[in-house]
Amino acid sequence: MSAAVGIDVGSRSVEVVAVEGGRPRFLAEEETSFDPLSQCRRLLAGLDLSCAVATGYGRHLLSRHLGMAVATEIRAHATAAAALFPGARALIDIGGQDTKAIALDAAGKVARFEMNDRCAAGTGRFLEVMAATLGFTLEEFAASAGEACEGVAISSMCTVFAASEVTGLLAGGKAREMVARGLHQAVAMRAAAMLRRLSVGEPVIFSGGVARNACLRELLEAELGVRVLVPERPQFTGALGAALLAARGVA
């Protein structure tokens, strides 16, 4: 296939997007394996890598072994957000192991950003652990939180301490649904605080796999008091941005 290719090698998943004429023509997604290089070779098989950009945690692995150009996740997500939502002025990406808040200028370029990558607090991994602690799948976790009328306050966002706190709340008789909502509220508050520190305008774009969580989207919008827009396939935002950068030859 002759197209511009973008690949996002994340800590939790790998996404590939090929674009022609600015539109996605090929999409692929898998959970990140123990051998990401071999996995990426397989996912990229049949694609022309002469016009390709890698982003995500594993981007430099592909640069070394496949000679691919690279772009930071911040630049890739901002590029896709500006293309999907012209006029967007802010972006929040809650990834598997980090959270990125990005302010965009009038041209859709990165103006400022803030990144939490020192621990898994408030990330996709945090939500996975909390769901398992409550005995939910991720889908059940989001649905249960969305149905609860109120949430239980959560004092710790450290994954280890929060899991212990959740276990204690359950032992104390708190309903799983209320605890689930409280955890979602804590994540939304943390993400909103990052955006506020950047003094961002609206609309705000919510990208990354966690953006598929409808409860979290609603809570983030309520916390910010502005419109929060989500791409149709938010987990592909980074790979799409990388592909668009490849197509423009500006990586």
N, C-alpha and C positions, 0 to 999 in steps of 0.2 A: 504494500500500500504506500503510495506517495503522498505524504501529508506531513505537517509539522507535529512533532510528538512531544508530549510532556509526561513525566513520570514523577510521582510523589512517593518517595520511599520513607514511610513513617515508622514510628516505633510500634504501632499496633496494626497497621495495614499498608498495603501498596496499591496505588491507583495509577492507571495509564489512560491518557486521553490523546487521540489523534484528531487534529482539526484540518479542515479544508475550507477555504473561503470564510474563515472565522467561525465555522460551526463544527461542533463535535461530530465525527463520523465513526469513531470507535471508542468504546469504553471497556475497561477491565478492572476488576478489584479483587483482592485476596487479603486475608490476614497475613501479616508479616511472618515468614517462616524462620527456622533456625539457620538457613542458608540463603540470605536475601539476594546474593549475587546470582546464584543459579536460578532463583525464583524470578528475578528481574529479566534475566536472559530469556527465560521461557515466555514471560508475559510480553516481551518486546519482539518475539520471533515473528518474522513476516513484515515488520515495520521498517521503514527507511530511517535509519538513525543519523543520516547526514544533516538532518534538520531537527535536532532534538535537544531538550533541556531537562535536567534532573533537579528536583528540589526535595526537601525533607531531610530527615536525619541521615539517610544513607546516600545523599547526593554525591558526596566525595568518593564513595566506593565506586559509583558508576563513572565518575570522572577518571579515576585511576585505571579502571579495567576496561571501560568501553569508550573512553575518550569523549564523553558527553560534556557539553557545557553545563554550568550549574547556575542556579539562582536561589537566593534565600527564600524561605517559606513566607516571610513577610512581603517580599516583593511579588512572589507568585500569587499569593492570595489577594493582594491589593490589585494586581493587574486583572485578575478574573472578576473581582467585585466591580471594578470600574467598567468593565466590558458588559457585564450582566445587568448592572444597575447604574447607568449614567447619572451623574449627579450625587452619587453616594458620597458621604463625607466621613464615614467611620466604619470600622470592621472589627468584629470580635471573632476569633477562631479558638475554640476550645478543642484542643487536640488530645491525643492519647496520653501524653506526658507533660504537656505545657499549655499555657493559655497566652494568646497574643492579642493585644488591643492596638489598633492602628487608626490614626487620624489621616484622612486623605485631603489633599488640596483640591482646588476647583478643577484641576486638570486630571484628577484621579491618581495623582502620584502620592507616594508616602511622604507625609509631612512630619509626623512624630509617631513613636510607638512605645509600647511598654510590654514586657514579656516576663512571665512567671515560669521559669524553667528550673528552679532550684529544688522543687519537690513536686509531688503529684497532686497537691491540694487543689481541689476544684476542677480536675481534669477528667478526661474520659476514663482513665484508670481508676481514679477516685470513685466515680460513679459505678464502675464495674464491681469494685470491692464492696461498696455499700449495698448494691443490689444483692450480691451473694450473701452478705451478712444478714440481710433481711429475708433470704430465701426466695428472691425473685429472679426472673430473667430480666434483662435490661428493658424489654418491652413491657413486662408486667410492672416493673419498677416505675417507669414513666406514667403508665396508665393509672396505677394506684395513687401516685402523687397527685395526678390531675383530678382524681375523683374525691380526694380528701377535702373536707370543708376548712380545715386549718392544719397548720404544721407545728411540730414540736421544735422548740429552739435548740439548735446544735451549737455547742460552745467551741468545739475543736474542728479545724479543717485538715489537720494532719491525718493522713489515711489510717495509720496505726491507732492513734488515739481516738479518732472518730469511730472506728470499728468497735473499739472497746466501749465507747460511750453509747453507741447504738445497742450493743448487747445488754448494757445496763438498763437502758430505757425499756427494752422489750421485757426484761426480767421484772421491771417495775410496773408492768401492766399497760404500757403505752401501746396503742394500736399501730400495726405495721404501716398502715396507710398514712397516719399522721407523722410518723418518723420519716417516711419516704418524702412527704411534702416538705418537711423541715430541712432535709438534706438538699432538696432541689432549691429551696429558698436561699440556703446558705451559699450555694454555687452561684445563683443569679446575683446575689448581693456582692459577691467577690468580683464577678465579671463586670458588673455595673460600676463598681468603685474604680476599677482599672480604666474604664472608658471616661469616667468623670475627671480623673486626674489629667487626661489629655484634653479636656474641654472640647469634646467633639460635638459636631452638629448632627442633623438628621437628614436622611434616614440612616439607620445603623444596619449593616449587613451582618448576619450571623452565619458563619461558614464552618466547615468541618463536620465530621460524622456526628458529633454530639448535637448539632443543629436539627437533626431528625427527631429529637426529643421535644414533642409538642408542649409538654408542661413547662419545660425549661424556657422555651421560646416565649411563652405567655408571661411567665414570671419575670423574665428579663425585660420585656416590654413594659410591664407594670412598674418595675423598679426604676427604669430610666424615664418613663413618661414620654417616650417618643416611639415612632414607628420602627419596628425591627423586621427586616425583610430577609427571607431565606431562599437561596437558590433551589431549583427543582431537585438537584442531586448535590446537596451541600458537601458530601464527602469527596467529591471530585474537584472542588474549587482549586486546590493547590496544583493538581495536575493540569487542569485547564489553563491556569495562569502560566504555568511553565510552557505549555504548548503554544500559547499566544505569544509569549516572549520569543520562542523558537521561530515562529512564523514571521516575526518582525525583525529577527536577527539582531536582537538587542540584549541578549543574556550576557 
